[in-house]
Amino acid sequence: MCGIAGAYLKETKGRFPIREMTDILRHRGPDDEGYVLIDPRTSSCSERAGKETRPELQLESIEHPWPDNVQLIFGHRRLAIIDLSPAAHQPMTDRKRKFWITYNGEIYNYRELRSELEKQGSVFRSDSDTEVILEAYQAWGEDCLHKLNGMWAFALWDSEKKVLFCSRDRFGVKPFYYTQSRGNFYFASEIKALLELPGVRKEFSEEAVFDYLAFALHNRASRTFFSGICSLEPGSKLILDLSGEIQISRWYFFPENIGITPYSSNTPIEFAERLGDAVRLRLRSDVQVGSCLSGGLDSSSIVMLAARETKLPIQTFTSCFKNLRYDERKFVGAVMNKIKAHSHFVFPDGQRFWEEWPQLIYQQEEPFGSTSIYAQWCVMREAAWSKIPVLLDGQGGDELLAGYLRYRRNRAVGLLLQGDRRGFPLALANPKAFAFFGFHFMPPSLCAAMARSAAQCSGYLNKDFLRRHFDRTEEWVIERGLSQRNLSEALKSDFLDYSLPALLRYEDKNSMRFSVETRLPFLDYRLVEWVFGLEDAAKIDAHSTKRILREGMQGILPEEIRLRSDKMGFVTPEAEWLSGGASFLSELFRESSKSEIGQWIKTEKIARIAKNGGPWNQFIWRAINLELWMKVFFSTKSETNHENSLYQSVLSS
């Protein structure tokens, strides 16, 4: 797990600020540092060291004079998880120095792939999964991606084909950002490493701002909140040739036949076996592996299955609250009573949230959905303090297994559209299902009117702002509505386009801020494809959500967890915290006319609510979060010394 950065320059321009880029990414990989400078036309290369490069590698400093004709540059910051020796140093090359890679991620089936490659004649110099990718690419070319089970983002230089080959894992667990400027191509694990480059303009995307405010959209495929900076989409590859031309295409396609395999008495047993194997693979590490643990089904299942695979007590990390309405320690205790575990309880604090909120925004880089992101931040920090650099986590379980209550209405709509009477009891229990059902019979003009009405946001948005984006609003609302025709389609939409991509971004940024790697068993692609193939009844029946998980974990999970129906999700006392920050918010909106978001929102309303300490709603949260995001990234007083003075700079802006 690491931070990667690099550039392809149209013309040689002397020294490029690659060290500065990787310094910004140091939190992602504090264990080692490396660089390679390449002349892509002759394939000559020069490995370089930084201040934190392992000294036994005996590499020349990146500060020394550069060779002529350097156009391709890789930088790397390493978090050592598999093969802790200098042999796993990156950027890494093959024995003949024809291929170079800078890679962020983990390939969980690297041992099996290594054995397969050795039978074909590959010779390995390290025990790392990085070298497995290099050898796999040489053996199978781009098709090697289909053999990888893991999470990754990498850039690989192929001196034979004279192309830069970049790839991102199937579901986008690991990030890959890129931009182009004046014919040059730059990439990095985080946006902030690109913002510091000369020639890269720092501009917000008004489209992203509108979608965030009007529809709470946090993920927009390849588009970020920064104009001109893109995210390589999950399951995609990017190829750049010496002319600087880029070709982007998908290498992974989600199965089409979803929701059709019948549910049988053996299905839950097979599910438990598949999930257990996903957990087993993700326990592979040369450092200690712990786990996040809430009181819910997903993380509890992972911890119980992991306990079967390891002799050591599992280190678990839980977010807790003194307000028992949000606290789940009694359910965590049920897991602890069944296995050997060492529990770490962290108590996110509302006052400290206000102190750290600007830092959190700086690390997240894009506006986020709620204060629950701060609770996750605190859990990752506790793991780092406890020297547990790898955590298992249940991310993806809700989108895979229909854990959110809102999915019951999608199940109802699917049944109603099929003329199945079982849909009526579900719809009566979820009245919004009738609106979703009726949507499919509405003329486009009525859908457009609904879109405009929804985007009004209770009169908060400025009319000119609304008018500029109405056309896109209609298109999105219709597209989103059509993806809700049944449970499988709604899950696929959230899994690939909406809910899960945003959650994965939050988790990557939070965990890597504290040099912690998280591994997600529910996103093992073998499990995902198999579960999506099952009929909707495998996820939601007449009585409960996550049917297959509840039935598959019978005899493994404590019954009070397996049968619970009151799981809150990863929540915080948000209204209490926001009310407690009245002084901060009043200062933030002290002069409405100078507000950063005043160009889009009637900020006097926001200022009045902030001053009075509520009432709060999701739109108000998005507005104040966006205001601080604008101050952190676009206000001149907050562009320096982010880690130490963000809070003060926001208040003084």
C-alpha positions in Angstrom: 0.0 0.0 0.0 1.6 3.2 -1.1 1.4 6.6 -2.7 2.3 6.9 -6.4 3.0 9.9 -8.6 4.5 10.6 -12.0 4.6 12.5 -15.3 5.1 12.1 -19.0 6.5 15.4 -20.4 6.0 16.3 -24.0 9.4 17.9 -24.0 12.4 17.7 -21.8 12.4 20.6 -19.3 15.1 19.8 -16.8 14.2 18.9 -13.3 10.6 18.1 -12.6 9.1 18.5 -9.0 8.5 14.8 -8.4 10.0 14.9 -4.9 7.6 17.6 -4.0 4.7 15.5 -5.3 5.7 12.5 -3.3 6.4 14.6 -0.1 2.7 15.5 -0.2 1.9 11.8 -0.3 4.3 10.8 2.5 1.4 9.8 4.8 0.5 7.1 2.3 4.0 5.5 2.5 6.4 6.5 5.2 8.6 3.4 5.0 10.5 4.0 1.8 10.9 6.5 -1.0 12.0 5.9 -4.6 12.2 7.5 -8.1 13.1 6.5 -11.6 13.9 8.9 -14.5 13.4 7.5 -18.0 14.2 8.5 -21.5 11.3 6.7 -23.2 12.8 6.9 -26.7 16.0 5.1 -25.7 14.7 3.4 -22.6 17.7 4.5 -20.6 16.8 5.0 -16.9 18.2 6.3 -13.7 17.0 5.1 -10.3 17.1 7.8 -7.6 16.8 8.1 -3.9 15.1 10.5 -1.5 15.8 11.3 2.1 13.8 8.3 3.3 15.1 5.7 0.8 16.5 2.6 2.3 20.3 3.3 2.5 21.3 -0.2 1.6 20.0 0.4 -1.9 22.8 2.8 -2.5 21.0 5.0 -5.0 22.0 8.4 -6.3 20.0 11.3 -4.8 17.0 12.7 -6.7 18.6 16.1 -6.0 21.7 15.3 -8.1 21.8 16.6 -11.7 19.4 14.8 -14.0 20.3 13.0 -17.2 19.3 14.6 -20.5 16.1 13.7 -22.3 14.1 12.6 -19.2 10.5 12.6 -20.2 9.0 9.9 -18.1 9.2 10.1 -14.3 7.9 7.8 -11.5 7.8 8.6 -7.8 6.8 6.3 -5.0 6.2 6.3 -1.2 6.0 2.9 0.3 3.9 1.5 3.2 5.6 -1.9 3.7 3.0 -4.7 4.1 4.2 -7.6 2.1 7.9 -8.4 1.9 9.3 -5.8 4.2 12.9 -6.0 2.7 14.6 -3.6 0.3 14.0 -6.1 -2.4 10.4 -4.8 -2.7 11.5 -1.2 -3.2 9.6 0.8 -5.8 9.6 1.9 -8.5 10.4 -1.7 -9.5 11.8 -3.1 -12.7 12.1 -6.6 -14.1 15.5 -8.4 -14.5 16.0 -7.0 -18.0 14.9 -3.5 -17.0 12.4 -3.4 -19.8 9.4 -2.7 -17.6 9.0 -0.3 -14.7 6.0 0.0 -12.3 4.9 2.3 -9.5 2.0 0.6 -7.8 -0.4 1.1 -4.9 -2.5 -1.8 -3.6 -2.4 -5.4 -2.6 -2.9 -8.5 -4.8 -4.3 -11.1 -2.4 -3.8 -14.1 -4.7 -0.2 -13.2 -5.4 1.1 -16.5 -4.1 -1.1 -18.6 -6.4 -0.1 -16.4 -9.4 3.6 -16.6 -8.5 3.4 -20.4 -8.5 1.7 -20.3 -11.9 4.3 -17.9 -13.3 7.2 -19.9 -11.9 5.9 -23.0 -13.8 6.1 -20.9 -16.9 9.7 -19.9 -16.3 9.5 -16.7 -14.3 12.3 -16.1 -11.7 11.6 -13.9 -8.8 14.0 -11.8 -6.8 11.5 -10.7 -4.0 8.5 -12.0 -2.2 6.4 -9.0 -3.1 3.1 -8.9 -5.0 4.5 -6.0 -7.0 7.0 -8.3 -8.8 4.1 -10.7 -9.5 2.3 -7.9 -11.4 5.5 -7.2 -13.4 5.9 -10.9 -14.3 2.2 -11.3 -15.0 2.3 -8.4 -17.4 5.2 -9.9 -19.3 3.5 -13.3 -19.4 0.0 -12.3 -20.3 0.1 -8.6 -21.3 -3.0 -6.5 -20.5 -5.0 -9.7 -19.9 -3.1 -10.2 -16.6 -5.6 -7.8 -15.0 -8.3 -10.4 -15.2 -6.1 -12.8 -13.1 -5.6 -10.3 -10.3 -7.7 -10.5 -7.1 -7.1 -7.4 -5.1 -7.1 -3.6 -5.1 -4.7 -1.6 -7.1 -3.8 1.5 -9.0 -0.6 1.4 -11.0 1.4 2.9 -13.9 3.7 0.6 -15.8 6.2 1.6 -18.5 6.5 -0.9 -21.3 9.7 -0.1 -23.2 9.0 -2.7 -25.9 5.6 -1.2 -26.9 6.7 2.3 -25.9 3.5 2.9 -23.9 2.6 3.9 -20.4 0.0 1.4 -19.2 -2.1 2.5 -16.2 -4.9 0.5 -14.5 -7.3 0.6 -11.6 -9.0 -2.3 -9.9 -12.5 -3.5 -10.7 -14.4 -1.5 -8.1 -12.1 1.4 -7.6 -10.8 0.7 -4.0 -7.5 2.4 -4.8 -7.5 5.9 -6.4 -5.8 7.1 -9.6 -6.0 10.8 -10.4 -4.6 12.4 -13.6 -4.6 15.7 -15.5 -3.1 17.1 -18.7 -1.6 20.5 -19.2 0.1 21.8 -22.3 0.6 18.3 -23.7 2.0 17.0 -20.4 0.4 14.1 -18.5 0.5 13.9 -14.7 -0.9 11.3 -12.3 -1.0 10.7 -8.5 -2.7 8.9 -5.7 -4.2 12.2 -4.4 -5.5 15.3 -6.0 -3.4 17.6 -3.8 -0.2 16.2 -5.4 -1.4 17.5 -8.8 -2.6 20.9 -7.5 1.0 21.9 -6.7 2.3 21.4 -10.2 3.2 24.4 -12.3 0.8 24.8 -15.2 -2.1 22.9 -13.4 -4.9 25.4 -12.7 -6.7 25.1 -9.5 -10.4 25.6 -10.4 -13.6 24.2 -8.9 -16.2 22.5 -11.1 -19.5 24.3 -10.9 -21.2 21.2 -12.2 -19.9 19.2 -9.3 -21.0 21.8 -6.9 -24.5 21.8 -8.3 -24.8 18.0 -8.2 -23.5 18.0 -4.6 -25.9 20.7 -3.4 -29.0 19.8 -5.3 -28.8 16.0 -5.3 -26.2 15.1 -2.7 -24.0 13.5 -5.4 -20.5 12.8 -4.1 -19.3 10.7 -7.0 -19.5 11.7 -10.6 -17.6 8.9 -12.6 -14.4 10.3 -13.9 -15.1 13.9 -12.9 -13.9 15.4 -9.6 -14.7 18.7 -7.9 -11.6 20.2 -9.6 -12.0 21.2 -13.2 -9.5 19.4 -15.4 -8.5 16.8 -12.8 -10.0 13.4 -13.5 -10.3 10.1 -11.8 -9.5 6.9 -13.8 -12.8 5.0 -13.4 -12.9 1.7 -11.7 -12.2 -1.3 -13.9 -10.6 1.0 -16.5 -7.2 1.2 -18.1 -5.3 4.2 -19.6 -2.7 3.9 -22.3 -0.4 6.8 -23.3 2.0 6.6 -26.2 5.0 8.7 -27.1 2.9 11.2 -29.0 1.1 12.0 -25.7 -2.2 10.6 -27.0 -4.3 8.9 -24.3 -6.7 6.0 -24.8 -9.0 5.1 -21.9 -11.2 2.0 -22.0 -12.8 -0.4 -19.6 -11.1 -3.7 -19.0 -13.6 -5.0 -16.5 -17.3 -5.4 -17.3 -19.9 -6.2 -14.7 -21.9 -9.3 -15.4 -25.1 -8.7 -17.3 -27.1 -11.7 -15.9 -27.9 -10.3 -12.5 -30.7 -11.3 -10.2 -31.6 -14.6 -12.0 -30.0 -17.5 -10.1 -32.6 -19.2 -7.8 -32.1 -19.3 -4.1 -31.8 -22.7 -2.5 -31.1 -24.3 0.9 -27.5 -24.7 -0.1 -27.0 -21.0 -1.1 -26.3 -19.6 2.4 -23.7 -22.3 3.0 -21.9 -21.5 -0.2 -22.1 -17.8 0.6 -20.4 -18.4 4.0 -17.7 -20.4 2.3 -17.0 -17.7 -0.3 -16.9 -14.9 2.2 -14.7 -17.0 4.5 -12.2 -17.5 1.6 -12.2 -13.7 0.9 -11.4 -13.1 4.5 -8.6 -15.8 4.4 -6.9 -14.2 1.4 -7.0 -10.7 3.1 -5.3 -11.9 6.2 -2.1 -12.5 4.1 0.4 -10.0 5.4 3.9 -9.6 6.9 2.6 -7.2 9.5 -0.3 -7.6 12.0 -3.8 -7.4 10.6 -6.7 -6.1 12.8 -10.3 -5.3 12.0 -12.9 -2.5 12.3 -15.8 -3.7 14.3 -19.2 -2.1 14.8 -22.1 -3.9 16.2 -23.5 -4.7 12.8 -23.7 -7.8 10.6 -20.9 -7.0 8.2 -17.9 -6.2 10.4 -19.0 -8.8 13.0 -19.1 -11.5 10.3 -15.7 -10.6 9.1 -14.2 -10.7 12.6 -15.8 -14.0 13.4 -14.5 -15.6 10.2 -11.1 -14.0 10.7 -10.9 -15.6 14.2 -11.2 -19.0 12.6 -8.1 -18.3 10.5 -5.6 -16.9 13.0 -4.2 -18.1 16.3 -3.4 -14.6 17.5 -6.1 -12.5 19.3 -7.7 -10.1 16.8 -7.2 -6.4 17.4 -10.5 -4.7 16.8 -11.4 -1.0 16.6 -14.8 0.5 17.4 -16.2 4.0 17.3 -18.2 4.6 20.5 -20.3 7.4 22.0 -21.4 8.3 25.5 -24.8 9.0 24.1 -26.2 5.5 24.1 -28.5 6.3 21.2 -25.5 6.1 18.9 -23.4 3.5 20.9 -23.2 -0.2 20.0 -20.7 -1.5 22.5 -23.3 -4.1 23.8 -23.3 -5.7 20.4 -19.5 -5.5 20.1 -19.4 -7.2 23.4 -21.4 -10.2 22.1 -18.6 -10.8 19.5 -15.9 -10.3 22.1 -17.5 -13.0 24.3 -17.2 -15.6 21.5 -13.7 -15.0 20.3 -10.3 -14.0 21.6 -9.9 -10.3 20.8 -8.2 -7.2 22.0 -10.8 -4.3 21.7 -9.9 -0.7 21.1 -12.7 1.8 21.7 -12.4 5.3 20.4 -14.8 8.1 21.3 -15.0 10.8 18.6 -15.7 14.1 20.2 -17.8 17.0 18.9 -15.4 19.7 20.1 -12.4 18.0 18.6 -14.3 17.6 15.4 -14.5 21.4 15.0 -10.7 21.6 15.6 -9.9 19.0 13.0 -12.6 19.5 10.5 -10.4 21.7 8.2 -7.7 19.0 8.3 -10.3 16.4 7.5 -11.5 18.4 4.5 -7.9 18.9 3.3 -7.3 15.2 3.4 -10.6 14.2 1.8 -9.9 16.7 -1.0 -13.6 16.8 -2.1 -16.8 17.6 -0.1 -18.2 14.6 1.8 -21.5 13.5 3.0 -21.7 13.7 6.8 -19.8 13.9 10.1 -19.6 10.1 10.1 -16.5 10.5 8.1 -14.8 12.0 11.1 -15.7 9.0 13.2 -13.9 6.8 10.7 -11.0 9.2 10.8 -10.7 8.7 14.5 -10.8 4.9 14.2 -8.0 4.9 11.6 -5.9 7.2 13.9 -6.4 4.8 16.8 -5.2 1.9 14.7 -2.1 3.8 13.7 -1.4 4.7 17.4 -1.8 1.0 18.2 0.7 0.1 15.5 -1.8 -2.0 13.5 -1.1 -1.0 9.9 -3.8 -3.3 8.3 -7.5 -3.4 9.0 -10.2 -5.6 7.6 -13.5 -3.7 7.1 -17.1 -4.4 6.1 -17.3 -1.7 3.4 -19.4 -2.8 0.5 -21.6 -5.2 2.5 -24.7 -2.9 2.4 -24.5 -2.3 -1.3 -23.8 -5.9 -2.1 -26.5 -7.4 0.2 -29.1 -4.7 0.3 -28.5 -3.6 3.9 -30.1 -0.1 3.7 -33.8 0.0 4.5 -34.4 2.1 1.3 -33.7 -1.0 -0.7 -37.0 -2.5 0.5 -38.8 -0.1 -1.7 -36.8 -1.2 -4.7 -37.7 -4.8 -4.0 -41.3 -3.7 -3.8 -41.2 -1.8 -7.1 -39.6 -4.8 -8.8 -42.4 -7.1 -7.6 -45.1 -4.6 -8.5 -43.8 -4.2 -12.0 -43.8 -7.9 -12.4 -47.4 -8.1 -11.2 -46.3 -10.0 -8.2 -48.7 -9.5 -5.2 -45.9 -9.9 -2.7 -44.9 -6.4 -3.6 -48.0 -4.8 -2.0 -47.1 -5.6 1.7 -43.6 -4.3 1.1 -44.9 -1.2 -0.6 -47.4 -0.5 2.1 -44.6 -0.6 4.6 -42.5 1.7 2.4 -44.9 4.3 0.9 -42.1 5.9 -1.3 -42.2 2.7 -3.3 -45.5 3.8 -4.9 -43.8 7.0 -6.1 -40.9 5.0 -7.6 -43.5 2.6 -9.2 -45.4 5.5 -10.7 -42.2 7.1 -12.0 -42.0 4.4 -14.7 -45.3 5.5 -16.2 -44.7 9.3 -16.2 -44.1 11.2 -19.4 -40.6 12.8 -19.6 -42.1 16.3 -19.2 -43.5 15.4 -15.8 -40.2 13.8 -14.8 -38.4 17.0 -15.8 -40.9 19.0 -13.6 -40.1 16.7 -10.7 -36.4 17.2 -11.3 -36.8 21.0 -11.2 -38.9 20.8 -8.1 -36.4 18.5 -6.3 -33.5 20.8 -7.2 -35.1 23.9 -5.6 -33.7 22.7 -2.2 -36.3 24.6 -0.2 -35.4 27.9 -1.9 -31.7 27.9 -0.9 -30.2 27.9 -4.4 -29.9 31.0 -6.5 -32.1 31.1 -9.5 -29.3 31.8 -12.0 -27.4 28.8 -10.6 -30.5 26.6 -11.0 -31.2 27.8 -14.5 -27.7 27.0 -15.7 -28.0 23.3 -14.7 -31.7 22.4 -15.4 -31.0 20.5 -18.5 -28.5 18.2 -16.8 -30.9 17.8 -13.9 -33.6 16.4 -16.0 -31.2 13.9 -17.6 -29.8 12.7 -14.3 -33.2 12.3 -12.6 -34.5 10.2 -15.4 -31.4 8.1 -15.5 -31.4 7.6 -11.7 -35.1 6.8 -11.7 -34.7 4.1 -14.4 -32.0 2.4 -12.3 -34.6 1.8 -9.5 -36.8 -0.7 -11.4 -35.9 -3.6 -9.2 -33.5 -4.4 -6.3 -30.7 -5.8 -8.5 -30.6 -2.7 -10.7 -30.7 -0.4 -7.7 -27.8 -2.3 -6.0 -25.8 -2.3 -9.2 -26.3 1.5 -9.6 -25.2 2.2 -6.0 -22.4 -0.3 -6.2 -20.8 1.0 -9.4 -21.9 4.7 -9.7 -23.2 6.3 -6.5 -23.0 5.1 -2.9 -20.1 2.7 -2.8 -17.5 4.8 -4.9 -18.0 7.7 -2.5 -17.6 5.5 0.5 -14.4 3.9 -0.9 -13.0 7.3 -1.5 -13.7 8.4 2.1 -12.1 5.3 3.5 -9.0 5.4 1.3 -8.3 9.0 2.3 -9.0 8.5 6.0 -7.0 5.3 6.4 -4.0 6.4 4.3 -3.8 9.7 6.2 -2.6 7.6 9.1 -0.6 5.1 7.0 -3.2 2.3 7.6 -4.3 -0.1 4.8 -7.9 -1.3 4.8 -9.0 -4.6 3.2 -12.5 -5.2 2.1 -13.6 -8.9 1.9 -17.1 -8.1 0.7 -15.5 -6.6 -2.5 -13.8 -9.8 -3.5 -14.8 -9.9 -7.2 -15.6 -13.6 -7.1 -18.1 -13.0 -4.2 -19.5 -9.9 -5.8 -20.3 -11.5 -9.1 -21.8 -14.6 -7.5 -24.0 -12.6 -5.1 -25.3 -10.3 -7.9 -26.2 -13.3 -9.9 -28.7 -14.4 -7.2 -32.4 -13.5 -7.4 -33.5 -10.5 -5.3 -35.1 -12.8 -2.7 -31.6 -13.7 -1.6 -31.0 -10.2 -0.3 -34.5 -9.1 0.9 -37.4 -11.3 1.9 -40.7 -10.5 3.6 -39.0 -10.2 7.0 -35.5 -8.9 6.8 -32.6 -7.4 4.8 -29.4 -9.2 4.1 -31.1 -12.5 4.0 -28.2 -14.6 2.7 -25.8 -13.2 5.2 -28.1 -13.8 8.1 -28.8 -17.4 7.1 -25.2 -18.0 6.0 -23.8 -16.9 9.3 -26.1 -18.9 11.5 -24.1 -20.8 14.1 -21.2 -18.4 13.5 -22.5 -15.0 14.5 -24.0 -14.3 18.0 -27.8 -14.5 17.5 -28.4 -11.0 18.9 -26.4 -9.6 16.0 -27.5 -12.0 13.3 -31.2 -11.3 14.0 -31.0 -7.6 14.8 -33.0 -5.2 12.7 -32.1 -1.9 14.3 -28.6 -1.3 12.9 -28.0 2.4 12.6 -25.2 2.5 10.1 -21.9 4.4 10.8 -23.5 7.4 12.5 -22.5 10.2 14.8 -24.5 12.7 17.0 -24.4 15.1 14.0 -27.1 17.5 15.2 -25.5 17.8 18.6 -22.1 18.4 17.1 -23.4 21.0 14.7 -25.3 22.8 17.4 -22.1 22.8 19.5 -20.2 24.5 16.8 -22.4 27.6 16.6 -19.5 30.0 17.3 -17.4 28.4 14.6 -20.2 28.5 12.0 -21.2 32.1 12.9 -17.6 33.1 12.2 -17.6 31.1 9.0 -20.6 33.0 7.8 -19.9 36.2 9.6 -20.3 38.3 6.4 -22.7 36.6 4.0 -21.6 38.9 1.2 -18.1 37.5 1.4 -19.1 33.8 1.7 -17.4 31.5 -0.8 -20.7 29.8 -1.7 -22.7 33.1 -2.0 -22.4 32.7 -5.8 -24.7 29.6 -5.6 -26.6 29.9 -2.3 -28.7 32.4 -0.4 -26.2 32.4 2.4 -28.1 34.7 4.7 -30.4 31.7 5.4 -27.4 29.5 6.2 -25.9 32.2 8.4 -29.1 32.6 10.4 -29.3 28.8 11.0 -25.7 28.7 11.9 -26.1 31.5 14.4 -29.2 30.0 16.0 -27.7 26.5 16.3 -30.1 24.8 13.9 -32.5 23.3 12.8 -30.1 21.1 10.8 -30.8 19.0 7.7 -28.7 17.4 5.0 -28.7 20.3 2.7 -27.4 22.7 5.5 -24.6 20.3 6.2 -23.6 20.2 2.5 -23.7 24.0 2.4 -21.4 24.5 5.3 -19.1 21.7 4.3 -18.8 23.2 0.8 -18.1 26.6 2.3 -15.2 25.3 4.3 -13.9 23.2 1.4 -13.8 26.4 -0.7 -11.9 28.2 2.0 -9.4 25.3 2.4 -8.6 24.9 -1.3 -9.3 28.3 -2.9 -8.8 30.9 -0.3 -5.3 32.4 -0.5 -4.9 32.5 3.3 -5.3 28.8 3.6 -2.9 27.6 0.9 0.1 27.1 3.2 1.0 25.0 6.2 -2.3 23.0 5.9 -1.6 20.5 8.6 -0.9 23.0 11.3 -2.9 26.2 10.6 -6.0 25.3 8.6 -8.3 26.0 11.5 -6.8 29.4 12.2 -6.7 30.3 8.5 -10.4 29.4 8.0 -11.4 31.6 10.9 -9.3 34.5 9.8 -10.3 34.4 6.1 
